[in-house]
Amino acid sequence: MTAILCVVVLTAAQAQQPAQKIGYVDADYVLQQLPALKKAEKELQDHQTQLKTQMDAKMAEYQNKEKAYLAMPATTPDVTKRANERDLQTLAQNLQTFQQEAQASIQRKTEQLLSPLYKQVNDAVQTVAKENGFSFIIRENLGPEADILLFVDEKFSINDLVLKKLGVVSPTPKP
């Protein structure tokens, strides 16, 4: 009798709770549709090109000095050879330092350019979820081979709603 009463009470409690609405979004797809992403990618590419140009100039300087060192005649005084070796070693260290700093600079620039876009997409997702009564929004994937949802019914996708909130017309339905 007690078991039947518990089942009845639990069933009644569940019946009184409103259904929870769950949706999903492919944030990367939404991000790829933003015109601002193309601008950010161009700016990042320009930054990388600028750093590569500087690296190429430093590498050419090193190669020229190395070529000159290797072309020294056998009669070159040891003092001169050692001075050139130190110069080459310093240039090699400078190249390595520049390469590390360039990689860090690219990471900082990427974060500087993309963080506002990710925030914009996240804010739009939250607004769409609230406006449309979603209890949960799940991110469809985390990258290649890292899908969170193994099956999705497209009717629960909020991609187009998020794009609309961002003022972007979806070019084609997401495959």
C-alpha positions in Angstrom: 0.0 0.0 0.0 2.8 2.4 0.9 4.6 1.6 -2.3 1.5 2.4 -4.4 1.0 5.7 -2.5 4.7 6.6 -3.2 4.2 5.9 -6.9 1.0 7.9 -7.1 2.7 10.9 -5.2 5.8 10.8 -7.5 3.7 10.5 -10.6 1.5 13.5 -9.5 4.6 15.5 -8.7 6.1 14.9 -12.1 2.9 15.7 -13.8 2.8 19.1 -12.2 6.3 20.0 -13.3 6.4 21.8 -16.6 8.2 20.0 -19.5 11.8 21.2 -19.8 12.7 22.5 -23.2 16.2 21.5 -24.5 18.0 22.8 -27.5 21.4 22.7 -29.0 23.7 25.0 -30.9 26.8 24.5 -33.1 28.7 27.6 -31.8 31.4 27.1 -34.4 28.9 27.1 -37.3 27.3 30.3 -35.9 30.7 31.9 -35.5 31.7 31.0 -39.1 28.6 32.9 -40.3 29.6 36.2 -38.7 31.0 38.8 -41.0 33.2 40.0 -38.2 35.0 36.6 -38.2 36.3 37.3 -41.8 37.7 40.6 -40.7 39.3 39.1 -37.6 40.9 36.3 -39.8 42.2 38.9 -42.2 43.7 40.9 -39.4 45.3 37.8 -37.9 46.7 36.8 -41.3 48.2 40.3 -41.7 49.8 40.0 -38.3 51.3 36.6 -39.1 52.6 37.9 -42.5 54.3 40.8 -40.7 56.0 38.5 -38.2 57.0 36.1 -41.0 58.6 39.0 -42.9 60.6 40.0 -39.9 61.6 36.4 -39.3 62.7 35.9 -42.9 64.9 39.1 -42.6 66.5 37.8 -39.4 67.1 34.4 -41.0 68.6 35.9 -44.1 71.0 37.9 -41.9 72.0 34.8 -40.1 72.5 32.8 -43.3 74.6 35.6 -44.9 76.9 35.8 -41.8 77.2 32.0 -41.7 78.1 31.9 -45.4 80.7 34.6 -44.8 82.1 32.7 -41.8 82.3 29.4 -43.8 84.0 31.2 -46.6 86.8 32.6 -44.4 90.2 31.5 -45.6 92.2 29.1 -43.4 94.6 32.0 -42.7 92.0 34.0 -40.9 93.2 34.7 -37.3 91.5 32.7 -34.6 90.4 35.8 -32.8 88.4 36.8 -35.9 86.9 33.4 -36.2 85.8 33.2 -32.6 84.3 36.7 -32.8 82.3 35.6 -35.9 81.2 32.3 -34.1 80.0 34.4 -31.1 78.0 36.6 -33.5 76.5 33.6 -35.2 75.6 32.1 -31.8 74.0 35.4 -30.7 72.0 35.6 -33.9 70.8 32.0 -33.5 69.6 32.7 -30.0 67.9 35.9 -31.2 66.2 33.9 -33.9 64.9 31.4 -31.4 63.7 34.1 -29.0 62.0 35.9 -31.9 60.2 32.8 -33.0 58.9 32.1 -29.4 57.8 35.7 -29.0 56.1 35.6 -32.5 54.1 32.5 -31.5 53.1 34.1 -28.2 52.1 37.3 -30.1 50.0 35.3 -32.5 48.2 33.5 -29.6 47.5 36.9 -27.9 46.3 38.4 -31.2 44.0 35.4 -31.8 42.5 35.7 -28.3 42.2 39.5 -28.7 40.3 39.1 -31.9 38.2 36.0 -31.2 37.2 36.5 -27.6 34.7 39.3 -28.3 33.1 37.1 -31.1 32.8 34.1 -28.8 31.2 36.4 -26.1 28.8 37.8 -28.7 27.7 34.3 -29.8 27.4 33.2 -26.2 25.4 36.2 -25.2 23.1 35.6 -28.2 22.6 31.9 -27.3 21.7 32.9 -23.7 19.2 35.6 -25.0 17.6 33.2 -27.5 17.3 30.5 -24.8 15.6 32.9 -22.4 13.3 34.4 -25.1 12.3 30.9 -26.3 11.8 29.2 -23.0 14.7 26.7 -23.2 15.8 25.1 -19.9 19.0 23.8 -21.4 21.1 24.6 -24.4 23.8 22.0 -25.3 26.8 22.7 -27.5 26.7 20.3 -30.4 30.4 19.6 -30.6 33.8 20.6 -29.2 35.7 20.1 -32.4 36.6 17.4 -34.8 35.8 13.9 -33.5 34.5 15.4 -30.2 30.7 15.5 -30.7 28.8 15.8 -27.5 25.5 14.8 -29.2 25.5 11.6 -31.0 22.1 12.1 -32.5 20.2 15.4 -33.0 16.8 16.2 -34.3 17.2 19.4 -36.3 14.0 20.8 -35.0 15.7 21.5 -31.6 18.6 23.4 -33.2 18.7 27.1 -32.3 21.5 28.0 -34.8 19.2 30.0 -37.0 17.6 31.8 -34.0 21.1 32.8 -32.8 22.2 34.0 -36.2 19.0 36.0 -36.5 19.7 37.5 -33.0 23.2 38.4 -34.3 21.7 40.0 -37.4 23.1 37.4 -39.7 21.0 35.6 -42.3 21.8 32.0 -42.5 23.2 31.4 -46.0 22.1 27.8 -46.2 20.7 25.3 -43.7 23.5 23.6 -41.8 24.1 20.1 -43.0 
